[in-house]
């Protein structure tokens, strides 16, 4: 059979434009239907004034609050936010380890996998704010409610990531260690942990980066951290104080983003 030229292959290629047109029409239809549920009444003058006041507060922040190193200052509240995110990430990552091994299809039977994954999916289903309101009702206002919320919300995502890493284990390494006569614990020490540790640590660092932002939002409902002073300042129209808090948040997120990016790159790529 004589090979076809590129021109002949192009002419004889299956006609996919009807499918593409149908997909495009469906996309446009879904966009139009979704837009119908959105009512944009336009920006009111009061909203524009608030936006201007917020920007003015950022440009001229309250330095007494921004540089106040007492329990009521921005540095201490940012440190409290970091502590909530750090401890919540650590607790969630530890709880996720046994749940991830129970969710791995290459380790446990399928009925156990279904049960463990069902628990992880159920945890991921509930939004973080709902967890925060629930724990506030249980333990009251304060950082402990934020810690419990961050811990539980971390379990769902971290379990999913851990499970994928466990299922991608190189079995050849384990078979080689088994052929060398290594014991069960030696195979875990030299065959499992070295494969999983970099990915596990990278996931923890990434989740900490996410939890830091969540901890900031959780403070708005009273779960500790930098959120309460921000919402109180905005409700009281103290824009200079709100600007000081926002500047502290921006600096904190930039520093953590730079640090976490370098750590993840070091763990995954080795440089």
N, C-alpha and C positions, 0 to 999 in steps of 0.2 A: 504494500500500500504506500503510495507516494505521500510524503508528509505535506500537510497543507501549509500554505504561506500564511504569514500573520494577517494579511488582508482577508484571505478566505476564512480563517478562524474567527476574525472579527465579524464578518458578514453572517457566518453560520452560528454565532453565539446565541444562546437562548435569550429570548426577549423578556427582560425582567422589568421593563418600565411600567407595566400594569400593576405589578406588586408594589413597586416603589411609589407609584401614584396613590395607590390605595392606602399605604402606610402614611404618606404625607397628608392625605385627606383625614384619616383617623386622628393624626396628631393635631391638625388644625381644629378639628371638631372638639377634641378633648380640651384644647386650650380655650376655645370659645365657651365651652360649657363651664370650665373652671372659673373663667373670668366673670361669668354671670353672677357668681356668688360673692364677688368682691365689689363693694360699693365705695367708690372714692369720691368723697364730698369736697375734696380740695383742701388745701392747707389754710387754716384760719389764721387770723392775725395773731391771736393769742399763742398759737403753736409756733409761729415764726418768732415771736418775742421770746419764748422760752428757749428756742434753739440759739438765738443770739446771746441770751443770758448765760447759757451753758458754755458757749465758746468764749465769752468774756471771762467767765470764771476760770477757765483753763488758762487763758492768757495772764490773768491776774489772780492767782490762787491765794488762799489764806496760808501764808507762810508759817503762822503760829501753829496751825494744825498739821501742815505738811512736815515741819521740822520738830514736832513735839514728840519726844521719846518716852512719854508716860504711857499709861495703859489706854489713854483716850486719844493718842496721836496716830497718825497714818502709819508710821513704821511699825508700831506694835501690832496694829490691826492687820497689816499685811503679813507680819510674821505669824499671827494666829491663823490667817487664811492658808499660808504655806503649811503650817502644822496640821491643819484639818485635811488638806489634800494629801500630804505625805503619809500620815498615819492611816487614812482611809484607803489609799492605794496599797500600802503594805499589808493591811489586814485583808483586803479583798484579794490580793494576789496570793496570799497564803491559803485562804479558803478555796480558791479556784484550783489549786494543784490537785487535790484528791478528786474533785468533781471533773476535772479535765481527763484524768486517767480513766475514770469510770465512763467517760463519753467517747473514748477512743475505740474504734471498731477492731483494731488489731491487738487489743489487750483483753477485753472483757466480752461476754456474750451480748447478743443483740438486744435482748430484753432489758438488760442493765443499761446499755447505751441509750435506748429509747427513754428510759426513766430519767437518767442523768441529764440528757439533752433537753428533755421536757422541763426539768427544773431550771436549767440555764435559760431556756427561751422564755419561761414565765417571768424570770427575774428581769430579763431585758425588755419585756413588754411594757412594764409600768414606767412612766416618766419619772425623772429624778425629782421634780417638784412634788409629785404625789408622795413619794417616799419621805421627803422632807416634812411635809405636813403630817404624815402619819407618825413619824418619830418625835416630832415636836409635841404631839398629843400624848405620847408615851413617856418621854423623859423630860419634857419641858423645853423652853427656849435655851439657846446657848450652843457652844461649839460641839458638845457631845452629840446632839441631834445631827449636826452636820457630818461628824465623823461616822456615825452609823449609816447615814444616807450614802456617803461617798463609798464606804466599804461595800454595801450591798449592791450598788449600781456598778461597781467595778467588777464584781464577781461574774456577771453575765458576759460582758465583752471579753474579759481576760480568759475565762473558761473556753470560749470559742476559739480564741487565738492559740491557747495552749494545746487544745485538742488537735488542731491542724498540724502543729509542730510534732506532736507525739505520733500522729499517723504517718508523718513523713520521715520517721526514723530510718536510717540506713541499716537494714537487717544484716547486710554483709559483715559489718563490723562486729555485730553480736555473734554471728556464726563463727567468725574468725576467733573471737575470744573463747567461744565454747569449744572450738577445736584445740585451743591451747590448754584446755583444762581449767579455765577460770571458774570460780564459784559464782553463785547468783549475785552476791553483793559486789564482787569484783567486776562483773559485767555491767552492773549499774554504775559503779564508780568510774570505770574506764570506757564504757561504751554508750551509756545513756546520758549521764550528766554532761559530759563534754559536748554532746550534740544539742542538748536542749538548753543549756545555761545561757548562751549568747542570745538566742531568740527569746527566751523567757525574760531576761533582763531588759532587752530592747522593748518588749511589750509593756513591761512595768513602767519604764521611763516614758513611753508614749502615753500610757494611761494617766500617769501623774500630770503630764502636760494638759490633758483634757480635764482632769479632776480639779486642777487649779482654777480653771474658768468656771467649772460647776460650783466650786466652793464660794466663789465670788457671788454668783447668782443666788445660791442658797441663803446667803446672809440677808437677802432682801426679805425673806419670810421669817427671819429670826433665828437662823441656824448658825449664828456666829460669824466671825470674820469681818471683812471690810464692807459687807453689804448694808447692814443697818445704818451706819453713819451716812452712807451715800443716799439712801432713800429718805432718811430724816432730813438731810440737808436740802434735797430737791423738794420735798413736801413743804418745807418751811421757807422755800425761795432764798436759801442762803447759797447763792451760786458760787461764791468764792470758796466755801468749804467743799461744795461738790466738785469744783475744779481741782482742788488739792487732792481729793480722793481719786479722781480720774487720772491725774498725773501719776500718782503712786501706782495705780493699777497698770497703766501703760508701761512704766519702767519695769515693774515686776514681770509682766508677761514677756517683754522683750528679753530680759535677762534669762528667764527660764527657757524661753524658746531657743536662745543661742546655746545655752548649756545642754538642754535635752537633745538638740540636733547633733551636737558634737559627740555626745555619749552614744546615741543610737548609731551614728556613722562608725564610731570606733568599734562597737560591738558587732555590727553586721558586716562591715567591710575591712576592719582591721587597721584603719588609718584615720 
